[in-house]
Amino acid sequence: MDNVVKNQKIKEAIELINKKSYKKALECLKIIINEKNDNPKILNLYGIVQLQLNQLTEAINSFERTILLDKKFIQGYNNLGNVYVKSGKFQKAVEMYNKVLTLKPDYPAGFNNLASAQSDLGELEDSIKNYENALKHDPNYVSAKNNIIQVLTFYSPKNASKNIFTKSNAELQQIEIPYRESNEISDEDVIFFYKKCKEIVDRNFKDFDFHLSQIWRSNTINLGCNRHFEIFNKFKVIPEYCFGCFKVQIELETIIDLIKLYFIFDKLNLKKNNSRKCMIELREIATGTYKGLIYCSGIDEANLICEQLSRILDEKIKRQIKVDVKRGCTEFGIEHPEYKIIDKDSKDFMIYNKDWKEKENIIDSNTLKYARENSVNRKPTINGVTLNDILIIKNWIYYAKKIGDLDYKKLDENIFASSHIENQTSKKLKYVKKGISYNLS
């Protein structure tokens, strides 16, 4: 193959990668590699495509070959580290990223990747330090900003004055959530709380376009939702695990009530510290706009928590709030309507179809696919206000403005326009009856 043809094939492969046509890109690169495989840049591209296709063992081999051919090939070490992270081999990933930084000490992506691997290992002080190093070399590195904010949802660093992220987070942690055992949470409580938090956040993050919209209070249990959804999306079958998954779902009508629920969830004392989240509903297929969810491992547990929460909501919000027990995810019930039918008295629910097990086994046969999420050193989220929480609440307020919930004006009439919320709500909006109801029919 002459150089002209080879360059055309490389260009074609890159175009296919950009289009996410990874299988075609793999075939295109294979033609070049089979003829001559001593070019680390081509092998690097080949490894990237294999990584995207979850061919992790093959990707490791490709990246190892790049650094055998060129001991100073930074991309090879960096990408090898990325495969090790995805494979759950975090210590090996740390070694690769340290090699990258030895060769290029001012490489922000190297520091960011190193910090992520350290976070997965539970080495959180080092992780924060290296996210900070990434931002020293590139102050606009969005991934590093988002990553350090996420670490601060489950870890309080020893030195809170390290940087604007840790400092702002520490200041927010000092603000008391207005939750008193025997008192209603008033609208004024919410407004005063938000304005105090906003004052801290706006010093350094006033126009920060944060791309998250769900506030979690999580335990350390891995729900495995990525794996379950891959099975469902590929085969339209519901995984066996999800037949034992129930949720307590709360639907609210105003942004102020959603923030009240956030207060309640932060203080909620559950026997198993069940994972829970407050969210705005951005999916077209799902009803409602403001929601809370508590994840339960059975109908009995869900019913008990539903009763407990209903009493608390009656006391704290003092208006009719819709609280129901749901089964699994909305998408499952749309595809299999009988799955979502719950009879609390007879417990005569749809049961798992054992013929579906072979479909699950096909996904599970790739044992490395979910190695990272199965191997991460998980920490429960910390209680109290975090930078993550307030940046998300700002997104909620912009969402309220977009759907016509005028309570947003009580909180922040000049709320920053979030591109994330703008993009996500463009299709959702046509279902919302502005000024009448914020629940979807």
N, C-alpha and C positions, 0 to 999 in steps of 0.2 A: 504494500500500500504506500503510495507516494504521499509526500507531506500535504499536498493540496487536498487530497481525498481525506486524509487523516484529520486535518483541521476542519473540514466540512462536517465530518462525523462528530467531532468534539463540539462544534457549534450546535449541531442538531441535538446532541445529548443535553447540552445546557438549556436549550429551549424547551425540551421535553421535561427537564427537572423543574423549570420555572412554571410549567403548566401542570406539574404534579403527575405527569404521566410516567411514573417511575419504572413500570415494567418495560415499556418501550425504550426508555433511557438505558435500562440495564442491558437490553439486547444490543443497542447501538454501541455502547462502550465495550461490550464483550467482543465485538468484531475487532476492535482496535487492540484490545489486551491479548487476545488469542494470537495475534500476529507478532506483537512486541510488547512485553510487559515490564519494561525497565524505566518507565516514566512515572515518577512519584505523583505528579499532578493528575495524570489520568487515573492512576490507581486510587488516588484520594477521591476523585469524583465517583468512581466505581463504589468505593466504600460508603460514601454519602447516600447513594441510591440504595445500597443494600441495607443501610441503617433505616432509611425511610420505609423499606419493605419488611422491616423487622427480621431481617436475616442477620442476626447479631453475630453469630459465630463467623460467618463469611466476612462481615464487615471488619471484625477484629483482625482477621487474616489480611485483608486488603490494607488496612492502616499500618499493621506491623511491617508489611512489605515496603510501604512508603518510607518508613524511618530506617529500614535496613539499607535502602537505596540512597538515602540522604539523611545523615545523622542530625542535621540542623533544620529539617523540614517541620516547621512549627505546626502547620495545619494537620500533619499526620499525628503528632502527639496530642494536639487538642481534640481531634476527632476520635482518637482512640480513647481518650478520657471520657468523651461523650458516650461511647458505646459501653464502657465500663459502668458509668452511672446508670444507663438504661438496663444493664444486666444486674444491677444491685451490688456491683463490686466497687464500693465507694472508696476503699483505701487504695486500690489500684488506680482509680480515677485521680485521686489526690496526687499520687506519684507522677502521673502524666502531666497534670496541670502545673505542678512545680517545675517539671522539666521545661514546659512552655515558658514559664516566667524566668527561668534561668537563661533561656535563649533570648527572650524579649521582655525585660523587666517593666516596660511601660505599656503592656498589652492589657487593656481594660477587660476584654472578653476572657482572658486567662484568669484574672482575679475573680470575675463574676462566676465563672465555672468552678473554680476552686472553692469559692464560698458556698456554692450550692451543694457540692459534694460533702463539704464539712458539715453543712446543715443536715444533710441526710444521715450523717454519722452521729449527729447529736453534739458536735463540737461547735457550740453556738457562739462563744466568745470569738473564736478564730473566724467563724463565718461572718460575723458582723464586721470584724476588722477588714476582711478582704473585700466585702461589698463596698466598704468605705474606700479601700484602695482603688477599686474599679472606678469609683466616682471622682477620685482625685485626678485620675488620668483622663476621664471623660465625664464632666459634670452633668451632661445631658443623657447619660446612659440609662434609658428608661427601665430596662430589665433589672438592673442593679437597684434602682430606686424601689421598684415593685417588690423585689425579693427581700430587701431589708425590712420593708414595711410588714411583709408576711412573717418574717422571723419574730418580729416584735409582738405578734399576736399570741405567741406561746412562750416568750422568753423576755425577761427583764435583765439587761446587761448590768454588769457590776459597776461600770462607769457610765452613768446616764448622760454625761455631758460630752460624749465622744463626737457627735455630729448633730446636724439639725434634725435628723430622724429620731435618734435616741433621746435627744433633749426634748423635742416636742412630745414624743410619746410619754416620757417621764412626767412632764407637766400635765398632760391629759390624765394620767393615772392618779393624779392628786385630786381631780375633780370628782366629787361624790355624785353617784347616780341617785336621783331623787326617788328613793323607794323606801317607804316607811311601812312597817308591818300592818298597822291598823288604819292607814290613810289611803284615800283615793289619790291617784296620780292626776294632777290637774293639767290643763293645757298650759297654764302659766309655768308650771314646773318644767315642762318640755321646752318651752320657748326660752326660759332663763338658762337652762342647761345647755341648749344648742348655742346660744350666743356666747357663753363663756368658752365653749370648746372652739367655736369658729374664730374667736379672737386669737387663740393660740395657733391654730392651723393656718390662718391667713397670713401670718408673718412670713412663712416660707413656702406655703403650698396653695396660695390663693387661686392660681390658675392651673393647678396640676390636674391633668386629665386622667383620672384614675379609672381603670377598666374593670372594676369589680362592682357587684351590686347585691351580694349576699353576705350578711354578718352571721358567722358561726360561733357557737359555743360547743366545741367538740371534745369527745373523749378520745381514747387512743385506738378505738376499734376501726379497722379498715373495712368499710362497707363494700368495697370491690365493685363500685358502680361502673367503672370504665369497662371492666371485663363483662359485666352483665349486659351492658348496652351493646357491646360488640356482638354478643350472641344474638340479642334481639334484633339488632339492625341487619345482621347478615341472614338470619334464618326465620325471623318473625316468630320465634318461640320465647317463652318466658323461662329464665333460669330457675332451677329448683330452689336456690337460696332465696329468691324473691317471693316465694310462696309463704315464707315466714316473716316477710317484711310488712309491717304496718306503720302508719303515720297518724299522728294527731295533727290535723290541719286547721289552722285558724285563718279566717278571711276577715279583713278589715276594710273600712271605707275611706279613711283619711290618712294622710301622711303623719299627722300628729298621733293617731292611734297606733300606727306602725312603730313609731319611736317609743311609745309607752310599752308595746309588746317587747321591744328590744330591752328595755329596763327590766321587765318581768323575767325574760329569758336569762339575763345576766345573773339574777338573784335566785332563780328557780332551783329548789333543792329536790333533786330526783335521786332515788335509791341507787340507780346505775349510772348516774350522770349522763343520761341519754344525750346523744348529739342532737342539736337543734339549730335552726337558722331562721332569721327574719329576711324577707326578700321582697323585691318587686317582681311581678310576673311579666316576663318579657317574651314568653312563648306564645305564638299564635294559637296553638292547639289547646291551650289551657285557659280555663275561666279565671276570673278574678284579677285583681291588680296588686293588692297588698296582702302578703301572706306570712304565716309562720308555720314551721313544720317541726315536729319532734319525732325522731326515728325510734321505733319500737320493734322488739323481736318476737312479738306475738300479740294476738287479739286481747288476751287478758291484761297484759301490761298496758296496751294502748287504751283500753277502757278505763283502767285505774287512773292513768295520767290525764285522760280526757276529763274525768270527773274532778280531779284535783285542780286542773287548770281552769275549768269552767268556774269554780268557786273563786279562784284568784281574780279572774277577769271581771266577774260580777262586782268584786270588791274594789278593784283598782281602776277599772275603766268606766264602770257604772253605765254601760249602755249595751244593748243587745249585740253580742258578738257571735258570729257563726263558728261553732267548733264541732268538727266531725272526725270520726276515725275513717281513714282511707287505707286501701291496700296497694302497696307497691307504687309504681310510677304511672303517671297519666297515660303515657304512650302505650303501656301494656294493656290498659283497660279499653283503649280505643281499638286496638287490634283484636283483643279477646274480651268482648263486653262482659262475659260471665265472670271473668277474673275479678272485676271491681265490685261485684255484688256481695254485700256483707249482711248476714243475718246474725245479729249479736246474740239472739236467744238460742237458735239451733246450732250455730256454727257450721252450717251446711254450706261450705265454700267450695269453689272450684279447686280441684286437687291437681297436683303436678302430673303431666303426661310423661310417663317413663320412656316413651319412644323418643322424647326430646333429648335424652341423655347423650345419645351419639352426636348430636349437634354441639352440645357443650364440650364433649371430648375433642372435637375437631379444633375448637378454639384453644382448649387447654393443652393440646399436644405441643403447642409452641410454649414450652415452659419458661422461656426467657422473656416473653412478651410483657408480663406484668411484674417482672422481678424487682424493679425499682420500688413500686408502690407497696410490694409485699415485704421489702427489706428496710424501708425507711425507719429510723429511730423516731417514733411518733411521740409527741408531747400534747397533753390537753391544752386547749386555749386558756389563757389567763382571764380572770374576771376583771371587771372595771373597764374604763374607756381606753381605747387605743387609737393611734393615728389611723389605722386601717378602718376602724369603725366610723370615725367622723368623715373621712373621705368618701366612704360609702353612703353615709347619711346625706352628704351633699349631693350625691348622685340620685338618691331617693327624692330629694327636694326638687331637683330638675325634672325628674320623671313626673312628679306631682304637677308641676307647671305644664308639662307637655300634655297631660291627660285632662287638664282643666280642673284639678283639685285646688280650689282657691286658698286652702289652708297653707299652701306654700308661702303665701305673702306674710303670714304671721311669723315665719321663721327666717326667710331670706328672699326678699323681693327681687334682689339683683343677683340671683344665684348664677354661678358660672355655668356656661353652656357646655355640657359634657358631650363630646363627639360619640362616645360609647353609647350613651343613652339615646342620643339623637338617631344613631344608626339602628339600634335595636327596637325602637318604638315606632319606626316609620310605618311598618305593616300592622303592628298591633293597634294603632290609633283608630283605624277605621271601625273597630269593634266597640269602642268606648263611647258611650253616650255622654258627652260633655255636659256638665251642669245639672245632670239628672241623677246619674248613678255611676259609680266607679267600678261596679261589678259587671263582668261580661255575661251576656245571656248565653 
